[in-house]
Amino acid sequence: MNNYYSIGGKNYSQVARANAPQEVEISTIVIRELKGVNELPFELTLIKSTITKNGLLESADLDGIKDIWLDYMPNSLAFPMFSERMREIIDHNLTGNENIDWITAKINGNNEDRTYYILRFNKVLDVLNYDKTSFIEDTDYVIIPTFELAKIHNYSIFHIPSSDHLCSITTQIYINETLKNQLQKGKLIGLNFEKVSAHRIT
């Protein structure tokens, strides 16, 4: 199977979102501070986030939300934050070449605490077809990626490489069809898949 997909969270008009404390900067500083750390040094709190015609409305009242604990948890840090079930499925379908680990995150909400997991890549993966990938001019920042089949066939999950540390924790996560099928088979909640372009060098 040569199909590959980006994975992200579904778009909801109303959703429970995990918010970091206000003093936590949503920036690259957070990623740098997590180097070598396997647990977030702060806890997150669920809030209700509602898109209205007048903008975004936030509330501590979670009433009216059917699924509070999504398997792909929206969060104010924009990190990939997964449930234990989702982490287990990913772990069981790794090829062993991805070199990932997990950062635990404690989330409080609905009178309970749950542990979620942030995916981290520990090496830069060479996966792009550089001739067909679009970059911001004079940089290595990707606008539209095209992956090289010969490079990605040994990975079940991968990321877009860059010269800085931003690819270690990234919202741009890609998976093979086997992992996609296993995630769908697990009937996980809150996931969205989009097919991406992958080519073979001729």
Protein Blocks (a to p, Z undefined) as FASTA:
>chain_A
ZZdcdddddddfbdcdddddfklccdfklmmmmgoiabdfbdcddddddddfkbccddfb
lghiablbafbdcdfklpacddfklmmmmmmmcghlnopadddddddeehiacddddddd
fbdcdfbdfklpccdehiabdfbdcddfklmmmpcbdcdddfblklmpccbdcddfklmm
mmmmnopghiacddddddddZZ
